[in-house]
Amino acid sequence: MDLHGVTLLDSNSSPVYIPLTVAQALPNLEELDVSDSTFSEVQLSSSSVLRKLNLSNTNIRTLTYSNQPMLEELIIDGCTSLETISLSDCPKLRSITVPSSVKTIFLGNCESIESLRASYTGSSRIISNLSSVTVTACPGLKIVDLQG
């Protein structure tokens, strides 16, 4: 099977796991879209070939991904329950826009990341919940806009 993308529509199950066996069965999976669903967790196997992951408007609370060498685009718009983001060893990820609900951000060894921005809602241009931002070994980071 030469499947390159999966979009899950109208799903009400939770959590979603993308286990190693699925990754092995779908070695060319480059795009996964679980947006507008009730998923609260999406796990990826290390070293997947996934290039685009759309988690918009899901119920995820924690986003922890490491060793994702091909991940270029991570979409988390509208994730109002998301509190923790931890991304490491994602060398092709170029930018991330975080929802205003986020409390903790960790970025490590994301060499190509150029921008870290907040997604503002309403008239307030501040992420009031944000308590910790840690960035290490991200030499391409040029823009950090978390307060407008």
C-alpha atoms as one frame of an Amber mdcrd trajectory, in Angstrom:
protein
   0.000   0.000   0.000   1.341   3.397  -0.983  -0.844   5.601   1.238   0.525
   9.105   1.790  -2.240  10.850   3.752  -5.023  10.083   6.217  -7.891  12.343
   7.255 -10.213  11.122  10.002 -13.689  12.654   9.718 -16.499  12.874  12.274
 -14.727  10.714  14.799 -15.785  10.737  18.428 -13.292   8.227  19.778 -10.418
   9.092  22.070  -7.435   8.741  22.221  -5.909   8.053  18.819  -2.725   6.049
  18.734  -0.521   5.747  15.683   1.507   2.763  16.886   4.712   1.465  15.420
   2.837  -1.377  13.705   0.658   1.126  11.818   3.703   3.224  10.978   5.379
   0.090   9.646   2.247  -0.854   7.678   2.009   2.690   6.269   5.672   3.628
   5.839   4.873   6.452   3.405   2.270   8.239   5.550   3.202  11.910   5.180
   0.007  13.686   6.281  -2.352  13.014   9.170  -5.404  15.217   9.729  -7.502
  14.609  12.849  -8.802  18.185  13.074 -12.264  18.995  14.393 -12.480  15.761
  16.352 -12.711  14.860  20.033  -9.289  13.226  20.134  -7.412  13.982  23.329
  -4.122  12.313  22.427  -2.244  11.419  19.259   0.946   9.405  19.649   3.498
   8.964  16.899   6.271   6.454  16.626   9.760   7.921  16.621  11.383   8.569
  13.274   8.113   8.570  11.332   8.064  10.114   7.851   5.112  12.311   8.758
   5.515  15.783   7.229   2.201  17.395   8.208   0.108  16.841  11.344  -3.158
  18.741  11.772  -4.563  18.607  15.302  -6.700  21.762  15.024  -9.767  21.970
  17.236  -9.037  18.747  19.093  -9.133  18.152  22.854  -5.425  17.433  23.297
  -3.976  18.675  26.598  -0.334  17.700  26.143   1.681  17.661  22.930   4.949
  15.752  23.245   6.831  14.719  20.120  10.470  13.836  19.691  12.624  12.384
  16.949  10.330  13.434  14.106  12.943  14.101  11.411  10.471  14.818   8.602
   7.822  16.886  10.450   7.567  20.285   8.726   4.102  21.470   9.682   2.262
  21.121  12.987  -1.162  22.769  13.105  -2.705  23.244  16.563  -5.130  26.129
  15.999  -8.177  26.068  18.259  -6.770  23.527  20.727  -8.266  25.303  23.746
  -7.388  22.481  26.173  -3.717  22.372  25.200  -1.484  23.271  28.163   1.927
  21.717  27.460   4.016  21.628  24.281   7.285  19.699  24.193   9.004  19.277
  20.841  12.514  17.930  20.437  14.574  16.643  17.550  12.194  17.941  14.881
  14.842  19.379  12.538  12.501  20.348   9.680   9.777  22.059  11.724   9.767
  25.716  10.620   7.211  27.450  12.838   4.683  26.904  15.570   1.708  29.019
  16.595   0.541  28.176  20.104  -3.003  28.595  21.441  -3.588  31.007  24.331
  -4.306  28.109  26.722  -0.667  26.924  26.705   1.198  27.085  30.033   4.522
  25.420  29.180   6.593  25.349  25.980   9.790  23.366  25.402  11.618  23.387
  22.071  14.895  21.497  21.714  17.040  20.620  18.723  14.575  22.025  16.212
  17.257  23.488  13.967  14.978  24.909  11.239  12.367  26.524  13.448  12.181
  30.217  12.617   9.166  31.450  14.557   7.299  30.813  17.782   4.066  32.775
  17.900   0.930  33.016  19.988  -2.542  32.594  18.579  -4.548  35.363  20.199
  -8.257  35.294  20.887 -10.387  38.291  21.712  -8.928  41.716  22.365  -6.211
  40.479  24.730  -2.866  39.949  23.016  -1.271  38.092  25.917  -1.088  34.419
  26.799  -1.981  34.829  30.459  -1.483  31.148  31.290   2.075  30.949  29.949
   4.481  30.267  32.810   7.511  28.633  31.170   9.261  28.816  27.797  12.466
  26.852  27.241  14.308  26.885  23.918  17.567  25.014  23.396  19.603  24.291
  20.266  17.227  26.078  17.875  19.707  28.261  15.960  17.211  29.277  13.263
  14.749  30.873  15.707  14.342  34.518  14.670  10.840  35.478  15.820   9.333
  34.951  19.268   5.983  36.711  19.549   4.114  35.595  22.661   2.715  38.911
  23.863   2.015  40.881  20.682
